[in-house]
Amino acid sequence: MYSLEDVDPGMLKSVISLEDRGKITQVLDSVKKLRHPNILTCIHYMMKETKLVMITELITAGSIRE
């Protein structure tokens, strides 16, 4: 797992290697296939340079921490 809280955004390209990006893509492809009432559904994801965007289902009530 990556924790990028303390990393300078300008350094992200050197933090996540191409090999790691491939591994992250494999994990996200697996996450997209998960279907369970207690797991937030990932509909789509996009990776571009240093950014990862995930599109998930809409949760209208409660909290992800509950």
KEMIFI-369793 format. One record per atom (N, C-alpha, C, O): residue number from 1; atom name; x, y, z. Coordinates in steps of 0.02 Angstrom, whole numbers, plus 32768, in hexadecimal, padded with zeros to 4 digits. Example, Ala and Ser with C-alpha at 12.3 -4.5 7.8 and 13.67 -1.06 7.14 Angstrom:
   k  a east north   up
   1  N 8294  7EE4 8186
   1 CA 8267  7F1F 8186
   1  C 8294  7F5B 8186
   1  O 82C8  7F5A 81A7
   2  N 8282  7F90 8162
   2 CA 82AC  7FCB 8165
   2  C 8285  8002 818A
   2  O 829E  8039 8192
END
This chain:
   k  a east north   up
   1  N 802A  7FC5 8000
   1 CA 8000  8000 8000
   1  C 802C  803E 8000
   1  O 8063  803E 801B
   2  N 8013  8072 7FE1
   2 CA 8037  80B1 7FDF
   2  C 8015  80E4 800C
   2  O 7FD8  80E9 800D
   3  N 803C  8108 8032
   3 CA 8024  8141 8057
   3  C 804A  817D 803D
   3  O 8086  8183 8048
   4  N 8027  81A9 801B
   4 CA 8048  81E1 7FFA
   4  C 803D  8223 801F
   4  O 804A  8258 8003
   5  N 8026  8220 805D
   5 CA 8018  825D 8083
   5  C 8056  8289 808C
   5  O 8050  82C6 8088
   6  N 8090  826B 8097
   6 CA 80CC  8291 80A5
   6  C 80F9  8299 8068
   6  O 8133  82AF 8070
   7  N 80E0  8289 802D
   7 CA 810A  828C 7FF1
   7  C 80FA  82CC 7FCB
   7  O 80C0  82DE 7FC2
   8  N 812E  82EF 7FB6
   8 CA 8126  832A 7F8C
   8  C 8106  8316 7F4A
   8  O 811F  82E9 7F29
   9  N 80CD  8335 7F36
   9 CA 80AB  8321 7EF8
   9  C 80D8  8321 7EBB
   9  O 80CD  82F9 7E8D
  10  N 810A  834B 7EB9
  10 CA 8138  834B 7E81
  10  C 8164  830E 7E7D
  10  O 8183  8301 7E4A
  11  N 8167  82E7 7EB4
  11 CA 8191  82AC 7EB7
  11  C 816B  826C 7EA7
  11  O 8189  8236 7EA6
  12  N 812A  826F 7E9C
  12 CA 8101  8233 7E95
  12  C 8117  8207 7E5B
  12  O 8113  81CA 7E60
  13  N 812D  8224 7E24
  13 CA 8142  81FC 7DEB
  13  C 817B  81CE 7DFD
  13  O 817F  8196 7DE4
  14  N 81A8  81E4 7E29
  14 CA 81E0  81BA 7E3C
  14  C 81CD  8189 7E74
  14  O 81F0  8158 7E7F
  15  N 8195  8196 7E97
  15 CA 8180  816A 7ECD
  15  C 815F  812C 7EB2
  15  O 816B  80F5 7ECB
  16  N 8134  8132 7E7F
  16 CA 810F  80FB 7E64
  16  C 812E  80E8 7E20
  16  O 8127  810C 7DEF
  17  N 8151  80B0 7E1F
  17 CA 8173  809A 7DE3
  17  C 8141  807E 7DB0
  17  O 8107  8071 7DC2
  18  N 8156  8075 7D73
  18 CA 812B  8057 7D40
  18  C 8115  8011 7D54
  18  O 80DD  7FFD 7D48
  19  N 8143  7FEC 7D73
  19 CA 8132  7FA8 7D8A
  19  C 80FB  7FAB 7DBF
  19  O 80CC  7F84 7DBD
  20  N 8103  7FDA 7DEE
  20 CA 80D0  7FE1 7E22
  20  C 808D  7FF9 7E05
  20  O 8058  7FE4 7E1C
  21  N 8090  8025 7DD3
  21 CA 8052  803B 7DB3
  21  C 802E  7FFF 7D94
  21  O 7FF0  7FFC 7D96
  22  N 8054  7FD0 7D77
  22 CA 8035  7F94 7D5C
  22  C 8014  7F6A 7D91
  22  O 7FDE  7F4F 7D87
  23  N 8035  7F65 7DCB
  23 CA 8018  7F3F 7E03
  23  C 7FD9  7F62 7E1D
  23  O 7FA7  7F41 7E2C
  24  N 7FDB  7FA4 7E22
  24 CA 7FA1  7FCA 7E39
  24  C 7F67  7FBF 7E08
  24  O 7F2E  7FB6 7E1E
  25  N 7F75  7FC0 7DC8
  25 CA 7F41  7FB4 7D95
  25  C 7F22  7F6E 7D9E
  25  O 7EE5  7F67 7D98
  26  N 7F4B  7F3C 7DAB
  26 CA 7F31  7EF8 7DB5
  26  C 7F03  7EF6 7DF2
  26  O 7ECE  7ED7 7DEF
  27  N 7F17  7F16 7E28
  27 CA 7EEE  7F17 7E65
  27  C 7EAC  7F3B 7E57
  27  O 7E77  7F22 7E6A
  28  N 7EAF  7F75 7E36
  28 CA 7E72  7F9A 7E29
  28  C 7E43  7F74 7DF9
  28  O 7E06  7F78 7E00
  29  N 7E5F  7F50 7DCA
  29 CA 7E35  7F26 7D9F
  29  C 7E11  7EF0 7DC8
  29  O 7DD7  7EE1 7DBA
  30  N 7E32  7ED5 7DFA
  30 CA 7E13  7EA4 7E26
  30  C 7DDD  7EC4 7E51
  30  O 7DA8  7EA8 7E5B
  31  N 7DEC  7F00 7E6B
  31 CA 7DBC  7F24 7E95
  31  C 7D7C  7F33 7E6E
  31  O 7D46  7F30 7E8A
  32  N 7D83  7F44 7E2E
  32 CA 7D48  7F52 7E05
  32  C 7D19  7F16 7E00
  32  O 7CDD  7F1F 7DF5
  33  N 7D33  7EDA 7E08
  33 CA 7D0B  7E9D 7E02
  33  C 7CE7  7E8A 7E43
  33  O 7CBA  7E60 7E42
  34  N 7CF9  7EAA 7E7B
  34 CA 7CDB  7E98 7EBB
  34  C 7C93  7EB0 7EBF
  34  O 7C84  7EE9 7EAC
  35  N 7C69  7E85 7ED6
  35 CA 7C22  7E96 7EE1
  35  C 7C0D  7E7A 7F24
  35  O 7C07  7E3D 7F2D
  36  N 7C01  7EA6 7F54
  36 CA 7BEC  7E92 7F97
  36  C 7BC9  7ECE 7FB7
  36  O 7BDE  7F07 7FAC
  37  N 7B94  7EC2 7FDD
  37 CA 7B70  7EFA 7FFB
  37  C 7B9A  7F26 802B
  37  O 7B89  7F60 8035
  38  N 7BCF  7F0A 8047
  38 CA 7BF8  7F30 8076
  38  C 7C37  7F4E 8057
  38  O 7C62  7F68 807B
  39  N 7C3E  7F49 8015
  39 CA 7C79  7F63 7FF2
  39  C 7C62  7F98 7FC0
  39  O 7C37  7F8C 7F97
  40  N 7C80  7FD4 7FC5
  40 CA 7C72  8009 7F96
  40  C 7C87  7FF3 7F50
  40  O 7CBF  7FDD 7F46
  41  N 7C59  7FF8 7F20
  41 CA 7C66  7FE0 7EDC
  41  C 7C8D  8013 7EB4
  41  O 7C7B  804E 7EB1
  42  N 7CC4  7FFD 7E97
  42 CA 7CEC  8026 7E6A
  42  C 7CD0  801D 7E24
  42  O 7CD1  7FE6 7E09
  43  N 7CB8  8053 7E06
  43 CA 7C9B  804F 7DC4
  43  C 7CD0  8057 7D8E
  43  O 7CD0  8034 7D5B
  44  N 7CFE  8085 7D9A
  44 CA 7D33  8093 7D69
  44  C 7D6D  80B5 7D8C
  44  O 7D64  80D4 7DC0
  45  N 7DA8  80AF 7D70
  45 CA 7DE2  80D4 7D8A
  45  C 7E0B  80ED 7D50
  45  O 7E0A  80D2 7D19
  46  N 7E30  8123 7D5D
  46 CA 7E5C  8140 7D2B
  46  C 7E9E  8151 7D4C
  46  O 7E9F  816B 7D84
  47  N 7ED5  8144 7D2B
  47 CA 7F17  8157 7D43
  47  C 7F38  8181 7D0D
  47  O 7F3D  816D 7CD3
  48  N 7F4E  81BD 7D21
  48 CA 7F71  81E9 7CF2
  48  C 7FA8  820B 7D18
  48  O 7F9C  822F 7D48
  49  N 7FE5  8200 7D02
  49 CA 8021  821C 7D21
  49  C 8020  820B 7D6C
  49  O 8028  81D1 7D7E
  50  N 8018  823D 7D96
  50 CA 801B  8232 7DDF
  50  C 7FD7  822D 7E00
  50  O 7FD3  822A 7E3D
  51  N 7FA1  822B 7DD9
  51 CA 7F5E  822C 7DF6
  51  C 7F3A  81EA 7DEA
  51  O 7F40  81CA 7DB6
  52  N 7F14  81D6 7E1D
  52 CA 7EE8  819D 7E19
  52  C 7EA2  81B5 7E2A
  52  O 7E98  81D4 7E5E
  53  N 7E72  81A9 7DFE
  53 CA 7E2D  81BC 7E09
  53  C 7E03  817D 7E08
  53  O 7E07  8155 7DD9
  54  N 7DDA  8174 7E3C
  54 CA 7DAD  813B 7E3F
  54  C 7D65  8155 7E3F
  54  O 7D54  8183 7E64
  55  N 7D3C  8137 7E15
  55 CA 7CF5  8146 7E13
  55  C 7CD1  810D 7E37
  55  O 7CD7  80D3 7E22
  56  N 7CAE  811D 7E6C
  56 CA 7C8C  80EA 7E94
  56  C 7C41  80F5 7E95
  56  O 7C28  8129 7E7E
  57  N 7C1F  80C4 7EAF
  57 CA 7BD7  80CB 7EB6
  57  C 7BC8  8103 7EE8
  57  O 7BF1  8114 7F12
  58  N 7B8B  811F 7EE3
  58 CA 7B76  8154 7F11
  58  C 7B58  8135 7F50
  58  O 7B2C  810A 7F4C
  59  N 7B71  814B 7F89
  59 CA 7B56  8136 7FC9
  59  C 7B32  8172 7FE7
  59  O 7B52  81A6 7FF4
  60  N 7AF1  816D 7FF1
  60 CA 7ACA  81A8 8006
  60  C 7ABD  81AB 8050
  60  O 7AA8  81E0 8069
  61  N 7ACA  8176 8075
  61 CA 7ABC  8178 80BD
  61  C 7AF6  8159 80E3
  61  O 7B1A  812E 80CA
  62  N 7AFE  816F 8120
  62 CA 7B32  8152 814A
  62  C 7B77  816E 813A
  62  O 7B7E  81A1 8119
  63  N 7BA8  814A 8152
  63 CA 7BED  815F 814A
  63  C 7C17  8123 8138
  63  O 7C06  80EA 814A
  64  N 7C4C  812E 8115
  64 CA 7C79  80F6 8103
  64  C 7C9A  80DA 8141
  64  O 7CB2  80A1 8141
  65  N 7C9C  8101 8177
  65 CA 7CBA  80EB 81B6
  65  C 7C8A  80C2 81E2
  65  O 7C9F  80A4 8213
  66  N 7C4A  80C2 81D0
  66 CA 7C19  809D 81FA
  66  C 7C1B  8053 81ED
  66  O 7BF5  802D 820B
END
